[in-house]
């Protein structure tokens, strides 16, 4: 059986894949070396034909301690420290470089609840919570090649907004606003999941990112804005309270 990870369709997903690939390679090499040492030990120190058998110690001598410390330090620096440095650099330079001042970024309000995702995009007036807002349930429409800036809130319990094809994830926490950004590089339909168990119907809490070229996205947005004006009900206080000022 072959297990494939979701295709990376994002701007920065290759950075995550690179870190995971390095971790897999280093731990694989360390495991192979360990197996080799054990195999050599069993082969050359087995009881046979008058050979000198292995000399057992408690490993409390200076030489044994120095060897253990050296091997442990080498693995710690080669794997843990290297990964921490690489990951922190990627976080600072890319994943935490939010497009706050980018006028080209698509800003989306995400509301999590048991057990669905609601997405709200500001209409032509640029303000959230107004009649021209585009609100969708379970579908996040985005343009290819533009930053998508999300701010998330939860109406009930902790949820986790997970985009496996974009190699990113963030929790939606009651009483707090969290944020995340990504950029689609290819058109297509990819899955949204909840990576935090949030109740008995947690398995139903899924959705879709629908990425389209700019002209197709604009055509969809125009239709959606018209539909939103027709559906707008000022008396529906529940729907209106979910829009907040950025």
VOKOL-568772 format. One record per residue: residue in one letter; x, y, z of N, C-alpha, C, O in turn. Coordinates in steps of 0.001 Angstrom, whole numbers, padded with zeros to 6 digits, always signed. Layout:
! VOKOL-568772
aXYZXYZXYZXYZ...
***
This chain:
! VOKOL-568772
x+000844-001187+000000+000000+000000+000000+000882+001240+000000+001852+001325+000753x+000533+002207-000856+001323+003423-000955+000577+004576-000306-000601+004799-000585x+001268+005308+000561+000684+006461+001231+001328+007722+000684+002541+007901+000795x+000528+008592+000099+001025+009837-000480+000571+011011+000371-000580+011057+000804x+001460+011954+000613+001067+013170+001301+000360+014085+000304+000596+013972-000899x-000504+014989+000774-001201+015887-000152-000204+016715-000965+000868+017073-000477x-000568+017006-002187+000271+017804-003059+000413+019223-002502-000573+019834-002091x+001620+019730-002491+001886+021095-002031+001506+022076-003134+002092+022054-004217x+000521+022942-002862+000068+023923-003855+000291+025352-003355-000310+026293-003874x+001151+025514-002351+001323+026813-001704+002663+027450-002050+003536+026831-002659x+002790+028699-001644+004022+029450-001881+005157+028951-001001+006297+028870-001460x+004875+028617+000243+005923+028298+001211+005877+026868+001741+006633+026525+002650x+005015+026043+001196+004900+024679+001695+006172+023866+001547+006421+022949+002330x+006980+024199+000542+008226+023445+000344+009184+023604+001520+010033+022744+001752x+009048+024706+002266+009908+024903+003437+009573+023879+004522+010465+023323+005163x+008295+023642+004713+007870+022633+005690+008316+021247+005236+008821+020459+006037x+008131+020950+003953+008550+019648+003434+010059+019462+003575+010529+018355+003837x+010815+020544+003403+012265+020460+003543+012683+020121+004963+013578+019301+005168x+012042+020744+005944+012348+020460+007347+012003+019013+007694+012786+018321+008345x+010829+018562+007256+010428+017186+007540+011333+016184+006806+011648+015121+007340x+011743+016528+005588+012649+015651+004857+013994+015528+005538+014563+014438+005607x+014514+016658+006049+015792+016629+006766+015686+015792+008029+016592+015021+008346x+014574+015943+008756+014371+015156+009972+014309+013662+009651+014912+012846+010347x+013583+013316+008604+013472+011909+008222+014826+011335+007813+015161+010210+008181x+015605+012106+007051+016917+011645+006605+017868+011436+007782+018534+010404+007866x+017932+012405+008684+018873+012303+009812+018511+011162+010746+019381+010393+011154x+017238+011047+011086+016845+009959+011976+017024+008606+011287+017354+007622+011949x+016815+008542+009980+017039+007297+009251+018501+006882+009271+018820+005708+009459x+019406+007874+009072+020837+007577+009127+021244+007129+010533+021992+006163+010686x+020752+007830+011559+021087+007455+012938+020596+006045+013248+021297+005270+013899x+019390+005712+012783+018856+004371+013024+019691+003309+012300+019970+002244+012850x+020088+003618+011050+020901+002656+010293+022250+002425+010969+022719+001288+011031x+022882+003483+011477+024166+003340+012170+024003+002501+013437+024841+001655+013748x+022909+002749+014162+022656+001970+015375+022489+000488+015047+023040-000367+015740x+021737+000182+014005+021553-001219+013611+022885-001845+013203+023154-003006+013512x+023715-001066+012508+025028-001582+012093+025908-001895+013299+026556-002940+013340x+025933-000998+014279+026728-001222+015489+026239-002465+016223+027045-003281+016670x+024934-002610+016346+024392-003798+017024+024738-005073+016261+025091-006083+016870x+024636-005032+014910+024953-006219+014114+026427-006606+014257+026741-007786+014414x+027335-005623+014206+028768-005898+014366+029054-006464+015751+029848-007392+015901x+028399-005896+016759+028601-006371+018125+028164-007829+018266+028878-008635+018862x+027013-008165+017729+026531-009549+017811+027414-010510+017023+027621-011654+017428x+027934-010030+015887+028735-010902+015029+030100-011215+015637+030535-012366+015617x+030772-010212+016172+032155-010400+016612+032293-010742+018087+033386-011093+018532x+031231-010649+018844+031326-010945+020271+030427-012091+020688+030124-012244+021872x+030003-012887+019744+029217-014054+020108+030149-015162+020623+031324-015222+020259x+029612-016013+021457+030403-017107+022037+030602-018197+020994+029673-018928+020651x+031864-018293+020482+032142-019310+019464+033638-019543+019344+034416-018591+019286x+034036-020786+019307+035405-021170+018985+036478-020515+019828+037507-020110+019287x+036283-020396+021103+037307-019856+021979+037505-018352+021873+038437-017811+022469x+036648-017667+021127+036798-016207+021057+036517-015572+022416+035755-016092+023230x+037154-014445+022624+036905-013727+023872+035493-013153+023843+035127-012453+022899x+034723-013438+024840+033361-012952+024899+033335-011476+025319+034318-010914+025803x+032194-010904+025111+032043-009479+025418+032262-009209+026903+031871-010000+027762x+032886-008093+027177+033119-007681+028561+032029-006683+028951+031942-005595+028381x+031217-007053+029903+030071-006230+030283+030474-005228+031366+031170-005571+032322x+030026-003996+031199+030270-002955+032204+028952-002242+032475+027959-002440+031774x+028970-001420+033493+027804-000607+033828+027836+000755+033115+026931+001568+033307x+028850+001008+032309+028928+002267+031574+029183+003472+032442+028833+004591+032067x+029796+003265+033614+030042+004388+034520+031494+004848+034501+031903+005669+035322x+032271+004315+033562+033654+004770+033447+033753+006069+032659+032811+006470+031975x+034908+006722+032765+035111+007999+032078+035007+007839+030566+034402+008668+029886x+035592+006785+030052+035580+006577+028605+034143+006363+028086+033752+006930+027066x+033376+005543+028800+031998+005275+028381+031146+006546+028463+030322+006820+027590x+031364+007301+029517+030593+008540+029664+030956+009556+028591+030083+010244+028062x+032227+009648+028275+032657+010586+027229+032077+010200+025868+031637+011053+025097x+032088+008877+025589+031528+008409+024324+030027+008699+024240+029533+009171+023216x+029312+008412+025327+027866+008664+025352+027558+010153+025175+026654+010528+024429x+028333+010998+025881+028125+012436+025776+028406+012931+024357+027658+013753+023829x+029469+012441+023744+029833+012876+022395+028777+012477+021374+028378+013286+020536x+028327+011228+021447+027296+010767+020513+025999+011543+020713+025377+011969+019740x+025585+011730+021963+024351+012465+022242+024434+013914+021780+023484+014442+021202x+025582+014561+022037+025753+015953+021628+025749+016084+020104+025177+017026+019555x+026393+015130+019427+026424+015174+017969+025019+015058+017385+024658+015803+016475x+024234+014130+017906+022863+013968+017421+022016+015191+017755+021203+015628+016941x+022206+015744+018950+021427+016910+019356+021710+018109+018449+020783+018800+018028x+022979+018354+018150+023337+019497+017295+022923+019254+015851+022381+020142+015192x+023186+018035+015363+022909+017740+013955+021421+017702+013641+021011+018039+012530x+020613+017296+014610+019174+017165+014338+018383+018281+015004+017783+019103+014311x+018369+018330+016324+017493+019250+017041+017871+020711+016832+017028+021533+016471x+019150+021029+017063+019569+022426+016940+019423+022918+015502+018934+024021+015262x+019853+022088+014548+019753+022476+013145+018303+022699+012735+017991+023678+012056x+017422+021802+013143+016006+021956+012816+015408+023191+013485+014614+023902+012869x+015777+023452+014726+015251+024629+015421+015682+025916+014737+014890+026849+014609x+016938+025971+014295+017429+027173+013614+016712+027358+012277+016268+028459+011953x+016602+026277+011503+015935+026365+010203+014471+026748+010354+013970+027616+009639x+013782+026089+011299+012355+026349+011477+012100+027768+011971+011174+028425+011497x+012904+028251+012915+012708+029612+013421+012962+030647+012339+012290+031677+012294x+013926+030383+011467+014188+031304+010351+012994+031338+009396+012573+032414+008973x+012444+030169+009053+011290+030121+008160+010082+030811+008788+009334+031504+008098x+009889+030625+010091+008756+031253+010758+008865+032773+010720+007899+033465+010398x+010052+033288+011052+010231+034744+011089+010156+035368+009699+009533+036414+009517x+010792+034726+008723+010897+035326+007402+009669+035105+006530+009395+035915+005644x+008913+034016+006763+007810+033690+005875+006471+033572+006604+005567+034378+006384x+006349+032569+007471+005033+032242+008006+004498+033306+008964+003283+033467+009070x+005360+034030+009656+004906+035100+010542+005034+036477+009905+004828+037488+010577x+005365+036532+008637+005441+037812+007920+004055+038127+007357+003834+038046+006149x+003133+038485+008239+001736+038687+007841+001600+039893+006907+002278+040904+007095x+000730+039789+005905+000574+040889+004928-000345+041992+005434-001313+042346+004761x-000053+042538+006609-000915+043580+007179-001009+044798+006286-002085+045372+006124x+000121+045199+005699+000118+046411+004892+000006+046155+003403+000204+047078+002612x-000300+044949+002996-000372+044621+001575-001788+044872+001059-002709+044146+001434x-001985+045877+000213-003342+046147-000286-003847+045071-001225-005046+045005-001499x-002967+044236-001718-003360+043181-002648-003833+041916-001946-004348+041002-002590x-003660+041858-000624-004021+040653+000117-005538+040529+000236-006246+041519+000419x-006015+039298+000129-007437+039015+000357-007634+038744+001842-007033+037827+002400x-008474+039542+002472-008720+039399+003902-010020+038641+004134-011061+038973+003567x-009938+037623+004974-011080+036739+005210-011246+036527+006705-010287+036251+007425x-012481+036662+007151-012832+036371+008538-013334+034933+008613-014227+034544+007860x-012757+034140+009522-013130+032741+009669-013764+032545+011051-013163+032867+012076x-014973+032016+011055-015649+031706+012309-015822+030199+012410-016416+029570+011534x-015297+029628+013486-015403+028191+013719-016491+027918+014737-016633+028640+015724x-017249+026878+014489-018282+026445+015429-018487+024946+015255-018096+024374+014238x-019089+024322+016234-019414+022905+016101-020579+022752+015112-021689+023167+015445x-020388+022181+013918-019135+021645+013417-019005+022123+011993-019246+021361+011057x-018624+023380+011814-018540+023964+010476-017621+025176+010501-017338+025749+011553x-017159+025552+009298-016365+026758+009090-017202+027764+008299-017795+027418+007277x-017248+029007+008775-017911+030082+008043-016857+031094+007622-016023+031505+008428x-016899+031496+006349-015926+032439+005791-016648+033714+005354-017672+033666+004673x-016091+034850+005762-016676+036146+005415-015613+037017+004758-014548+037254+005327x-015913+037486+003562-015034+038405+002831-015737+039744+002686-016920+039795+002351x-015017+040821+002937-015621+042147+002802-015943+042437+001341-015199+042049+000440x-017062+043127+001120-017473+043492-000227-016757+044729-000728-015704+045087-000201x-017309+045394-001743-016658+046574-002332-016419+047709-001348-015513+048516-001553x-017228+047789-000266-017011+048876+000686-015801+048641+001575-015383+049546+002297x-015227+047435+001535-014021+047149+002299-014229+046939+003782-013252+046793+004517x-015480+046917+004254-015770+046765+005678-016503+045455+005928-017322+045017+005121x-016193+044847+007055-016875+043616+007435-018154+043939+008195-018257+044977+008850x-019131+043031+008098-020381+043202+008807-021348+044132+008118-022197+044728+008781x-021248+044279+006800-022129+045147+006013-022875+044303+004974-022518+043146+004756x-023913+044867+004325-024758+044064+003433-024035+043411+002267-024514+042402+001751x-022897+043949+001831-022241+043361+000660-021185+042319+001019-020455+041853+000144x-021099+041948+002303-020164+040889+002689-020522+039583+001970-021694+039252+001788x-019486+038862+001573-019683+037538+000971-019440+036492+002047-018329+036366+002562x-020477+035747+002383-020401+034741+003439-020642+033366+002828-021641+033145+002145x-019721+032453+003080-019855+031092+002572-019678+030102+003716-018997+030388+004701x-020289+028954+003576-020219+027902+004581-019438+026730+004012-019872+026083+003059x-018277+026461+004608-017497+025301+004220-016696+025456+002942-016018+024516+002529x-016755+026616+002306-015991+026843+001077-015265+028184+001159-015881+029232+001351x-013949+028127+001009-013127+029333+000993-012615+029542-000432-011756+028801-000909x-013154+030561-001104-012738+030870-002467-011587+031880-002419-011690+032918-001765x-010494+031565-003117-009316+032434-003106-008766+032551-004524-008952+031651-005342x-008081+033673-004816-007407+033814-006109-005999+033232-006064-005346+033247-005020x-005547+032734-007174-004181+032222-007282-003216+033399-007375-003475+034370-008087x-002090+033305-006645-001036+034305-006757-001183+035521-005874-000390+036455-005993x-002170+035549-004988-002348+036667-004055-002329+036144-002627-002834+035052-002365x-001749+036912-001686-001782+036477-000282-003217+036412+000235-004031+037285-000065x-003518+035391+001001-004816+035239+001648-004584+035354+003149-003893+034529+003747x-005165+036377+003745-004918+036712+005146-006173+036369+005950-007227+036973+005751x-006057+035404+006851-007188+034939+007643-007060+035404+009084-005972+035395+009659x-008183+035809+009657-008286+035997+011100-009418+035110+011595-010504+035088+011016x-009154+034382+012668-010052+033319+013095-010554+033536+014515-009833+034003+015396x-011825+033174+014701-012427+033142+016025-013283+031894+016145-013717+031326+015143x-013520+031474+017375-014371+030316+017630-015579+030745+018443-015476+031583+019339x-016741+030153+018115-017963+030475+018835-018191+029570+020043-019060+029856+020868x-017428+028486+020162-017738+027540+021237-016491+026947+021892-016142+027326+023010x-015816+026018+021204-014664+025324+021781-013445+025565+020888-013531+026258+019874x-012319+024987+021279-011104+025126+020484-011207+024254+019229-011487+023059+019316x-010982+024855+018084-010882+024146+016812-009487+024420+016238-008770+025291+016729x-009113+023681+015211-007815+023897+014581-007991+023886+013066-008340+022863+012476x-007748+025023+012456-007917+025203+011013-006689+024639+010311-005587+025174+010436x-006889+023559+009578-005777+022794+009016-005898+022731+007502-006919+022304+006962x-004824+023170+006817-004757+023140+005362-003593+022237+004960-002477+022725+004780x-003827+020937+004815-002714+020020+004519-002011+020319+003207-000801+020119+003108x-002725+020788+002201-002101+021075+000909-001328+022387+000913-000609+022692-000039x-001477+023169+001989-000729+024423+002131+000268+024353+003281+000946+025332+003592x+000346+023180+003907+001324+022899+004961+001238+023904+006117+002264+024341+006638x+000022+024265+006512-000114+025243+007584-001358+024932+008409-002273+024243+007955x-001367+025461+009639-002437+025153+010582-002417+026197+011688-001353+026696+012055x-003599+026531+012224-003686+027467+013342-004938+027145+014140-005945+026726+013570x-004885+027336+015455-006045+027088+016308-007002+028271+016268-006580+029423+016161x-008296+027973+016355-009330+028982+016574-009793+028825+018015-010304+027774+018402x-009609+029886+018813-009761+029793+020262-010876+030735+020721-010894+031897+020317x-011798+030264+021548-012849+031146+022068-012255+032330+022838-011364+032152+023669x-012745+033516+022560-012279+034713+023253-011013+035320+022704-010539+036329+023228x-010444+034731+021652-009208+035247+021066-009346+035295+019548-010188+034620+018956x-008494+036116+018939-008424+036179+017477-007039+035718+017060-006038+036328+017434x-006980+034662+016299-005709+034156+015780-005638+034470+014290-006647+034814+013673x-004445+034349+013716-004303+034719+012309-003338+033789+011592-002485+033142+012198x-003507+033750+010293-002734+032866+009440-002783+033424+008025-003765+034051+007629x-001707+033189+007260-001768+033579+005856-001117+032512+004981-000229+031778+005415x-001581+032451+003752-001005+031527+002781-001238+032102+001389-001940+033099+001221x-000646+031464+000412-000828+031911-000972-000903+030689-001880-000009+029844-001882x-001974+030614-002641-002148+029500-003578-001315+029751-004832-001290+030855-005375x-000648+028714-005265+000164+028791-006476-000461+028040-007648-000036+028205-008791x-001460+027222-007368-002110+026445-008414-003617+026497-008211-004084+026500-007073x-004389+026538-009304-005844+026439-009151-006241+025025-008779-005538+024064-009093x-007369+024909-008110-007845+023579-007742-008626+023607-006439-008822+024658-005829x-009056+022451-006037-009896+022270-004852-009139+021396-003852-008805+020250-004154x-008872+021927-002680-008132+021190-001655-008915+021217-000342-009789+022058-000136x-008583+020291+000522-009398+020060+001713-008998+020948+002890-007831+021296+003068x-010009+021300+003685-009831+021951+004983-010242+020947+006049-011289+020309+005937x-009429+020808+007071-009767+019909+008160-009706+020607+009502-009173+021711+009617x-010249+019965+010506-010100+020430+011885-009155+019459+012578-009443+018265+012671x-008027+019968+013063-006991+019117+013651-007077+019062+015174-006147+018595+015833x-008183+019533+015730-008383+019493+017178-009734+018845+017454-010761+019303+016952x-009734+017775+018256-011008+017117+018555-011936+018101+019255-011598+018649+020304x-013120+018323+018657-013987+019404+019126-015395+018929+019456-016309+019745+019584x-015580+017621+019594-016895+017135+019958-017250+015874+019192-016437+015328+018446x-018494+015419+019393-018900+014131+018839-018942+014128+017312-018779+013073+016699x-019156+015279+016691-019211+015347+015230-017968+016017+014643-018019+016627+013575x-016864+015891+015355-015599+016466+014877-015258+016001+013461-014720+016766+012660x-015576+014752+013164-015237+014199+011851-015985+014895+010713-015569+014800+009558x-017080+015590+011021-017843+016292+009993-017286+017686+009692-017684+018313+008711x-016380+018164+010523-015924+019549+010402-014835+019650+009349-013645+019674+009662x-015259+019708+008108-014327+019812+006996-014878+020827+006002-016047+021207+006061x-014024+021250+005104-014433+022209+004086-013464+022145+002922-012690+021197+002788x-013519+023183+002072-012712+023178+000856-012147+024557+000571-012832+025569+000722x-010891+024582+000157-010298+025793-000429-010418+025653-001938-009931+024683-002518x-011062+026614-002564-011249+026594-004009-010435+027738-004591-010846+028896-004525x-009291+027416-005154-008388+028420-005734-008646+028518-007231-008771+027506-007920x-008726+029754-007725-009020+029982-009139-008163+031133-009653-007742+031984-008869x-007898+031175-010951-007195+032333-011522-007953+033619-011219-009157+033597-010966x-007241+034728-011248-007816+036003-010820-009112+036347-011545-010064+036792-010904x-009178+036155-012864-010391+036524-013603-011575+035646-013200-012697+036138-013078x-011335+034359-012993-012412+033476-012563-012855+033802-011138-014043+033753-010822x-011883+034137-010279-012240+034503-008908-013072+035778-008892-014058+035853-008159x-012701+036776-009676-013451+038026-009713-014866+037810-010236-015808+038432-009746x-015024+036932-011229-016360+036633-011744-017219+035986-010657-018389+036331-010492x-016622+035036-009911-017360+034420-008801-017697+035445-007735-018806+035437-007201x-016754+036335-007414-016967+037323-006358-018091+038280-006726-018887+038649-005863x-018172+038688-007983-019238+039589-008416-020605+038950-008214-021526+039593-007710x-020737+037701-008601-022011+036996-008403-022322+036844-006918-023461+037034-006493x-021309+036504-006139-021517+036281-004706-021912+037566-003988-022742+037528-003080x-021334+038703-004377-021691+039976-003752-023144+040335-004037-023841+040839-003157x-023603+040083-005248-025005+040340-005590-025933+039463-004768-026939+039936-004239x-025592+038179-004663-026407+037264-003859-026434+037684-002404-027468+037572-001745x-025302+038171-001890-025239+038569-000481-026167+039742-000198-026831+039769+000838x-026221+040714-001110-027125+041862-000921-028581+041398-000899-029386+041903-000117x-028913+040439-001756-030289+039949-001812-030661+039175-000551-031814+039198-000121x-029679+038486+000043-029951+037675+001233-029852+038469+002536-030281+037986+003583x-029305+039652+002487-029005+040391+003710-030289+040713+004484-031252+041239+003926x-030277+040391+005759-031412+040659+006644-030912+041421+007856-030264+040833+008722x-031200+042735+007944-030690+043519+009081-031236+043049+010423-030662+043362+011466x-032344+042299+010409-032916+041817+011661-032223+040559+012163-032457+040142+013298x-031383+039950+011350-030682+038726+011747-029433+039117+012539-028338+039220+011987x-029619+039328+013828-028513+039795+014669-027426+038747+014830-026257+039087+015010x-027802+037477+014766-026809+036418+014911-025813+036482+013769-024609+036371+013997x-026290+036658+012548-025397+036729+011387-024552+037997+011416-023384+037973+011027x-025132+039099+011874-024395+040366+011830-023317+040459+012908-022315+041146+012707x-023493+039802+014019-022526+039960+015104-021211+039264+014796-020227+039471+015506x-021170+038430+013738-019948+037723+013426-018971+038580+012629-017812+038198+012467x-019412+039719+012135-018481+040592+011413-017769+041526+012363-018426+042184+013169x-016469+041609+012303-015725+042498+013197-014778+043371+012401-014389+043031+011284x-014416+044485+012980-013523+045433+012309-012085+044944+012408-011633+044538+013478x-011377+044985+011300-009973+044566+011300-009123+045746+011769-007900+045633+011850
***
